[in-house]
């Protein structure tokens, strides 16, 4: 990758050791990396530097991660920038709050660096695809919780409501859909495609291979 083609990543994290390790790993992957150890400085740097992706802890001094996301994702210059939260265990309402602010993903501490890198690449690829290709009307259509899907489960074809979908898990080359009644359905549509169509208020990707319905959890 040429230097001019390098993607810029902003990391906002108050744990000095973690910040140093993440920065070194990202630079080894040929990303340009800028850092901040508090939310206030993080916001200032993002608005000045205009990164391609932001990784942000939630428990930050001066301004917490939610305040950072609110300011950055409502700014005209940075509102489309992919935003990934780093966090320890939180209540589902905390997760929903972040998603409603516009966050794209949550990475839970302690995390596997492969999961973080995969999430970064997924978000950057998705942004690149969105910039290069206008979606069709069908692709732009998003499901509501009461919408029904006609799916094959075992030997039967039946309707399932989106709200009864507990989680989706990638099982290459399929995606496994698990419903509240215990039934499963294997689909060829990619996890990324499902993620783009499911209601963001309720469904969150917590791993490179898993999307969960937050209505079925109390704590992660």
N, C-alpha and C positions, 0 to 999 in steps of 0.2 A: 504494500500500500504506500503510495506517495504521501509525503508529508502534508500536502494540500488536501489530500483525501481523508486524513485522519479525523475521526469523530471526536468531539470534545465532550468530556464527561465531568460534571460537577459533583463532588462528594461532600456532603455536610454531615459531620459526625464528631462528637465531642470526646470519644474514646481515642486517645492519641495512638495507641498501639494498633487498634483496629483500622483507624484511618490510614496509618502508614502502610499496613499490610495490603489494604484494598488498593491504595494508590500504586504501590509497586506492582501488584498483579495486573492492574489495568494497563499500566505503562508497558509491561511485558507483552500485553496483547495488542500493542501499538495504538492505544488510545492516548489522546492528549488529556491530562487530568489537572483539574484545579480543585482546591479544598478550602473548607472553612470549618471552624470548631464551634460556632454558635449560629443561631438562626438569623440574627440581624446581619452579620457579615455575609452569611450565605446568600441572603436575598440581594444584597448590594452587589456581590460578585456575579451572581447569575444575570442580573439586569445589565451589567456592564459587559460581561464576557459572552453572553448568548450561547450557552452550551447546547449540544444536540440531545443530551439526556441528563437527568438529575437523579442522584441517589441521596436520600435524606433520612436521617434518624428522626424518631418522633420526640424522644426525651432530650431536648436541647436547651442550653441556657439562652437567656435574653428573649428569644422567640422559639416556641416549640415547632415541631414539624408540621402540625396542622396550620399554624399561622404562616409558616414559610410557604406551604402549598397554596394557601388562600391568596397570598399576595402575588406569587409567581404565576399561578394558573388563571388569574383574573386580569393579568397584564396583557395587553394586546400583543406585545413583542414575544412573550414567552408562554402564552396560554396553550399552545399546541405541543410544547416540549414534553416528551415522555418523562414521567415522574414515578420513581420507585421508592417506597418507604422501606427502611430497615427498622425492625422493631422486635422487642421481646413479646411474650404472650400478652394479648389484649382481649378485651370483651368484643363481641361481635358488633356492638354499637360503635365502638371506636373504629373498627375496620370500615363499617358503613360510612362513617363520617369522612374518612379519608377518601373513599371512592366517590362520595358525593361532591367532594372538593375537586375531583378530577384526577386523582392518582390512578396510575395504570397497574400497579402491582404492589404486593407486600412480600418482603423477604424476611422470614422469621429467624431471629438469633437464637442459638448459634446456627450459622448457615453453611452449606457446602458451597465453595467458591464456584463449582461447576453450575450450580443452580443460579447464582448471581450472574455469571457470564451468559448463561442461556437466556435469562430474562432480558438482559441488556441487548443481546443480539435480536431477540424476538421483537422488542420494542423499536429498535432502530430499523429493522427490516420492514416492520409494519408501517412506520412513518415514511420510509422510502417508497414503499408500494403505494401509499396513499397520495404521495406527491406526484408519482409518475402515472397513475391510472385513476380515472374517474370511475367510481362505483356505479353499477347498474341500479335501477330502482329496486330490484329484488334483493340485491346485496345490501342496500341501505335499510331495508325493512328490518325492524327490530321486534322481537317477541314481547308480549305482555305476559304477566304471570298466569292469566286465565286462558291464554291461547292453548290450543290443543295440537298435538303432533300425532300423525298417523304413522305408527312404527311397528316393526316386527319384533315381538318378544317371544323367544322360543319358536314354536311352530305357528303361533297366532299373530295376526295383525290387528291392532287395536289403537284406540285413541288414548293419549296420555296428556295430562295438563303440565304446563311448564312448572307450575308451583309445586308439583309433586316430584320434581326431579331433584334428588338429593345431591348427587355429584356426578361429574364426568371425569373419566380417567383415560388417558391415551394408552392404547395397547396396539402399537404399530402392526398393521396399517390401519387399525380401526380406532374408534373412540367408544368406550363403554359408558352407557348411560344407566345409572342406578336410580330406581324410583322408590317412593315411600312404601309401596306395597311389596317390595322385595324383588320385583321383576327387573330384568336387565334387557338392554337392547344394544347391539353393536352397529355402529354407523361408520360409513366411509368418510363423512365430512370431517375435516381436520379440527383439532381443538381450537386453533386460532379462529377458524370460521365460526364455531359455536360461540366463542368468547365475544365476537363482534356482534352477535345477534341476540344474546341473552340479556335480560334486564340488569344493567350495571348496579342498580340499587340493591339487588339481592345476590347476585352471583359474583364471586371473586376467584381469581386464579391464585392459589397459594403455593404452587409448585409448577415447574415447567410442564408437568404431565397431569395436573389435577385442577379442576374448577369445582368449587363447592357452592351450595345454596345456603346462605347464612341463616335462613329461617330454621334450619335443622341443627344449628349449633348453639351452644351457650358460651363456650370459651374455646379458643385455639391455643 
